[in-house]
Amino acid sequence: MIGLIGDTHFKEALGYSDYVKDGRKQEKDDILDFIVESFKDCDQIVFLGDQLNSKNNMSEVIKDFIAFVERFKDKEIYILSGNHEKKGDGNTAIDFMKEMVKTNWHVYTQPFNTYMDGKAVTFLPYMNKAELAAQNDAEATEKIMNCLLPGDILFLHHAISDSNTISGQNTNMFQEAVLPRRELETRFKLVVGGHIHTPQYSGRTVVTGSIFNNEAGETEKFIWKIGKDLTVEKIKLPGRPIHNLKDPSPDLIKLLEDRSIVKVTLTDKGIDVESLKEELKRFDAYLLLEQYPNQRKKLHFDEGAIDFSIENLLKIYAEEKGINFGSLMQGFELIKQ
């Protein structure tokens, strides 16, 4: 049996951790413990890319990820590099793992064909236009598709067409190589992709999603298992939901778990802000944004906590401007190099 782990994005702390009293550290540990326990019956573990959140990572973050991988002991480990790890020169943030003396660790930063339990498997890490010598996204997509030989399973870290992000954006609109779902399904019996953080399963394609709730609107995450007959099992992960609400009714708020992180945007002046804040105090953390037409915006944080990290400021900027946060982060990572 094969265990599948989507984007882990190891970093110093989970999103919105500054708003939660315990910093979400115990929550993170509980999720990782759950994954290790759930995969006890798996012989192989596949990491589908973006294990690390940045191209340049602090040593503690790298140690954290390596310690997690080592918990799977002698299982066969397969690791794809993702776009967050891919540097402009084609090298990646996980290249060092190839030099580690671990005969059961297989790290793929370039496309690779192999066999797992007699099944023909292709590993496709993230490939940018520069390393593909492609002039545009369409040419990059064509070059990637031309290198894919038919087989049983395709593991990849690329956008697959007709998938949706947490914000509702369709991957067909992405400014990057987007691989056609229908054509992939004619070449492979099962297609398993990382990169998109919203889990979804349709036809013969699994988009695993990420494993941690990091952004407003992320409420459920999963890990997956593939059986010997290519059947797919979906396993829900523990973790605080991060609800994203607009002008919520009291009845809706009552339905949410106390342990939730809740972001509320108000556009209706008829809602009593002070009463709403009292209702929100029962949650582990909340953010309240007053966004009335033709008025300056007001932002309220639970306990007065404000996260001034670059990532969080970019997230707020993306929401304010209505632009894709992932694209903004990619641009920031390029500037950092």
For each residue, the residues with C-beta under 8 A, 3 or more apart:
1: 41 42 43 44 225 226 227 228
2: 42 43 44 45 46 116 225 226
3: 35 38 39 42 44 45 46 223 224 225
4: 46 48 192 206 208 223 224 225 226
5: 8 35 45 46 47 48 208 211 223
6: 48 194 197 199 208 209 210 211 221 222 223
7: 48 49 50 51 82 194 195 197 208 209 210 211
8: 5 47 50 51 65 68 210 211 212
9: 50 51 52 53 84 210 212 214
10: 51 52 53 57 61 62 64 65 68
11: 14 52 53 54 57 61 311
12: 58 60 61
13: 17 18 23 24 25
14: 11 17 24 27 28 212 213 214
15: 212 213 214 215 242 311 312 315
16: 19 20 24 214 242 261 285 307
17: 13 14 20 23 24 25 307
18: 13 23 305 306 307 309 312
19: 16 261 285 286 287 301 302 303 305 307
20: 16 17 23 24 240 261 284 285
21: 284
22: 25 26 27
23: 13 17 18 20
24: 13 14 16 17 20 27 28 240
25: 13 17 22 28 29
26: 22 29 30
27: 14 22 24 30 31 238 239 240
28: 14 24 25 31 32 212
29: 25 26 32 33
30: 26 27 33 34 238 239
31: 27 28 34 35 211 212 221 237 238 239
32: 28 29 35 36 68 71
33: 29 30 36 37
34: 30 31 37 38 237 238
35: 3 5 31 32 38 39 211 223 237
36: 32 33 39 40 71 72
37: 33 34 40
38: 3 34 35 223 235
39: 3 35 36 42 45 72 75 223 225
40: 36 37
41: 1
42: 1 2 3 39 45 75 225
43: 1 2 75 76 117
44: 1 2 3 75 76 77 78 116 117
45: 2 3 5 39 42 72 75 76 77 78
46: 2 3 4 5 78 79 80 155 192
47: 5 8 51 69 77 78 79 80
48: 4 5 6 7 80 82 155 156 157 192 193 194 195 208
49: 7 80 81 82 83 85 125 126 157 194 195
50: 7 8 9 53 82 83 84 85 157 194 195 210
51: 7 8 9 10 47 65 79 82 85 94
52: 9 10 11 57 61 62 65 84 85 93 94
53: 9 10 11 50 57 61 84
54: 11 57 84 93 333 336
55: 84 85 86 87 92 93 333 336 337
56: 93 336 337
57: 10 11 52 53 54 61 62 93
58: 12 61 62
59: 62 63
60: 12 63 64
61: 10 11 12 52 53 57 58 64 65
62: 10 52 57 58 59 65 66
63: 59 60 66 67
64: 10 60 61 67 68
65: 8 10 51 52 61 62 68 69
66: 62 63 69 70 97
67: 63 64 70 71
68: 8 10 32 64 65 71
69: 47 65 66 72 77 79 105
70: 66 67 73
71: 32 36 67 68
72: 36 39 45 69 75 77
73: 70
74: 104
75: 39 42 43 44 45 72 104
76: 43 44 45 104 106 116
77: 44 45 47 69 72 102 104 105 106
78: 44 45 46 47 106 108 123 155
79: 46 47 51 69 94 97 105 106 107 108
80: 46 47 48 49 108 123 124 125 126 155 156 157 194
81: 49 85 86 92 93 94 107 108 109 125 126 157
82: 7 48 49 50 51 85 86 125 126 157 194 195
83: 49 50 86 126 128 157 195 330
84: 9 50 52 53 54 55 93 329 333
85: 49 50 51 52 55 81 82 92 93 94 126
86: 55 81 82 83 90 92 109 125 126 128
87: 55 90 91 92 93 337
88: 128 130 334 337
89:
90: 86 87 128 130 131
91: 87 95 109
92: 55 81 85 86 87 95 109 125
93: 52 54 55 56 57 81 84 85 87
94: 51 52 79 81 85 97 107 109
95: 91 92 98 99 107 109
96: 99 100
97: 66 79 94 100 102 105 107
98: 95 107 109
99: 95 96
100: 96 97 105
101:
102: 77 97 105
103:
104: 74 75 76 77
105: 69 77 79 97 100 102
106: 76 77 78 79 114
107: 79 81 94 95 97 98
108: 78 79 80 81 111 112 123 125
109: 81 86 91 92 94 95 98 125
110: 125
111: 108 122 123 124 125 127 147 148
112: 108 122 123
113: 120 121 122 123 149 151
114: 106 121 123
115: 118 119 120 121
116: 2 44 76 119 121 153
117: 43 44 228
118: 115
119: 115 116 151 152 153
120: 113 115 149 150 151 152 153
121: 113 114 115 116 151 152 153 154 155
122: 111 112 113 148 149 151 153 154 155 156 188
123: 78 80 108 111 112 113 114 155 156
124: 80 111 127 144 148 154 155 156 157 158
125: 49 80 81 82 86 92 108 109 110 111 156 157
126: 49 80 81 82 83 85 86 157 158 195
127: 111 124 131 132 140 144 158 177
128: 83 86 88 90 131 132 140
129: 132 134 135 136 137 139 140 177
130: 88 90 133
131: 90 127 128
132: 127 128 129 139 140 143 144 177
133: 130 143
134: 129 137 139 140 143 177
135: 129 139
136: 129 139 140
137: 129 134 140 141 174 175 176 177 178
138: 141 142
139: 129 132 134 135 136 142 143
140: 127 128 129 132 134 136 137 143 144 176 177
141: 137 138 144 145 177 178 179 180
142: 138 139 145 146
143: 132 133 134 139 140 146 147
144: 124 127 132 140 141 147 148 158 177 179
145: 141 142 148 179 180 183
146: 142 143
147: 111 143 144
148: 111 122 124 144 145 154 184 187
149: 113 120 122 187
150: 120 187 188
151: 113 119 120 121 122 154 187 188
152: 119 120 121 188 189 190 230
153: 116 119 120 121 122 188 189 190 191 192 226 230
154: 121 122 124 148 151 184 187 188 190 191 192
155: 46 48 78 80 121 122 123 124 192 193
156: 48 80 122 123 124 125 160 179 191 192 193 194 195
157: 48 49 50 80 81 82 83 124 125 126 193 194 195
158: 124 126 127 144 177 178 179 193 195
159: 163 171 174 176 177 178 179 193 195 196
160: 156 163 171 178 179 181 184 191 193 196 205 207
161: 171 172 178 179 180 181 182
162: 170 171 172 181
163: 159 160 170 171 181 193 196 198 200 207
164: 168 169 170 171 196 198 200
165: 168 169 170 171 196 197 198 324 326
166: 197 198 215 217 218
167: 217 324 325
168: 164 165
169: 164 165 173 174 324
170: 162 163 164 165 173
171: 159 160 161 162 163 164 165 174 178 196
172: 161 162 178
173: 169 170
174: 137 159 169 171 178
175: 137 327
176: 137 140 159
177: 127 129 132 134 137 140 141 144 158 159
178: 137 141 158 159 160 161 171 172 174
179: 141 144 145 156 158 159 160 161 183 184
180: 141 145 161 183 184
181: 160 161 162 163 184 185 191 203 205
182: 161 185 186
183: 145 179 180 186 187
184: 148 154 160 179 180 181 187 188 191 205
185: 181 182 188 191 203 204 205
186: 182 183
187: 148 149 150 151 154 183 184
188: 122 150 151 152 153 154 184 185 191 204
189: 152 153 204 230
190: 152 153 154 204 205 206 226 230 232
191: 153 154 156 160 181 184 185 188 204 205 206
192: 4 46 48 153 154 155 156 205 206 208 224 226
193: 48 155 156 157 158 159 160 163 196 205 206 207 208
194: 6 7 48 49 50 80 82 156 157 207 208
195: 7 48 49 50 82 83 126 156 157 158 159
196: 159 160 163 164 165 171 193 200 207 209
197: 6 7 165 166 209 210 214 215 218
198: 163 164 165 166 207 209 218
199: 6 207 208 209 220 221 222 234
200: 163 164 196 206 207 209
201: 205 206 207 232 234
202: 205
203: 181 185
204: 185 188 189 190 191
205: 160 181 184 185 190 191 192 193 201 202
206: 4 190 191 192 193 200 201 224 232
207: 160 163 193 194 196 198 199 200 201
208: 4 5 6 7 48 192 193 194 199 222 223 224
209: 6 7 196 197 198 199 200 221 222
210: 6 7 8 9 50 197 214 218 221
211: 5 6 7 8 31 35 221 223 237
212: 8 9 14 15 28 31 221 239
213: 14 15 218 219 220 221 239 240 241 242 261
214: 9 14 15 16 197 210 218 242
215: 15 166 197 218 242 315 325
216: 242 243 244 263
217: 166 167 242 243 244
218: 166 197 198 210 213 214 215 221 241 242
219: 213 241 242 243
220: 199 213 236 237 241
221: 6 31 199 209 210 211 212 213 218 236 237 239
222: 6 199 208 209 234 235 236 237
223: 3 4 5 6 35 38 39 208 211 235 237
224: 3 4 192 206 208 232 233 234 235
225: 1 2 3 4 39 42 232 233 235
226: 1 2 4 153 190 192 230 231 232 233
227: 1 230 231 232 233
228: 1 117
229:
230: 152 153 189 190 226 227
231: 226 227
232: 190 201 206 224 225 226 227
233: 224 225 226 227
234: 199 201 222 224
235: 38 222 223 224 225
236: 220 221 222
237: 31 34 35 211 220 221 222 223
238: 27 30 31 34
239: 27 30 31 212 213 221
240: 20 24 27 213 259 260 261 284
241: 213 218 219 220 256 257 260 261
242: 15 16 213 214 215 216 217 218 219 260 261 262 263
243: 216 217 219 256 260 261 262 263
244: 216 217 263 265
245: 248 252 253 262 263 264 265
246: 264 265 266 267
247: 265 266 267 268 271
248: 245 252 253 264
249: 252 253
250: 253 254 279
251: 254 255
252: 245 248 249 255 256
253: 245 248 249 250 256 262 279 280
254: 250 251
255: 251 252
256: 241 243 252 253 260 262 283
257: 241 260
258: 282 283 284
259: 240 283 284
260: 240 241 242 243 256 257 283 284
261: 16 19 20 213 240 241 242 243 283 284 285 286
262: 242 243 245 253 256 280 283 285 286 287
263: 216 242 243 244 245 286 287 289
264: 245 246 248 276 280 286 287 288 289
265: 244 245 246 247 289 291
266: 246 247 271 273 276 288 289 290 291 292
267: 246 247 291 292 293
268: 247 271
269: 292
270:
271: 247 266 268 276
272: 275 276
273: 266 276 277 288 290 300
274: 277 278
275: 272 278 279
276: 264 266 271 272 273 279 280 288
277: 273 274 280 281 286 288 300
278: 274 275 281
279: 250 253 275 276 282
280: 253 262 264 276 277 283 286 288 302
281: 277 278 286 302
282: 258 279
283: 256 258 259 260 261 262 280 286 302
284: 20 21 240 258 259 260 261
285: 16 19 20 261 262 302 303 305
286: 19 261 262 263 264 277 280 281 283 301 302
287: 19 262 263 264 299 300 301 302
288: 264 266 273 276 277 280 299 300 301
289: 263 264 265 266 297 298 299 300
290: 266 273 295 297 298 299 300
291: 265 266 267 297
292: 266 267 269 295
293: 267
294:
295: 290 292
296:
297: 289 290 291
298: 289 290
299: 287 288 289 290
300: 273 277 287 288 289 290
301: 19 286 287 288 304 305 306
302: 19 280 281 283 285 286 287 305
303: 19 285
304: 301
305: 18 19 285 301 302
306: 18 301
307: 16 17 18 19 312
308: 312 313
309: 18 312 313
310: 313 314 332
311: 11 15 314 315 329
312: 15 18 307 308 309 315 316
313: 308 309 310 316 317
314: 310 311 317 318 325 328 329 332
315: 15 215 311 312 318 319 325
316: 312 313 319 320
317: 313 314 320 321 328
318: 314 315 321 322 323 324 325 328
319: 315 316 322 325
320: 316 317
321: 317 318
322: 318 319
323: 318 327 328
324: 165 167 169 318 327 328
325: 167 215 314 315 318 319 328 329
326: 165 329 330
327: 175 323 324 330 331
328: 314 317 318 323 324 325 331 332
329: 84 311 314 325 326 332 333
330: 83 326 327 333 334
331: 327 328 334 335
332: 310 314 328 329 335 336
333: 54 55 84 329 330 336 337
334: 88 330 331 337
335: 331 332
336: 54 55 56 332 333
337: 55 56 87 88 333 334
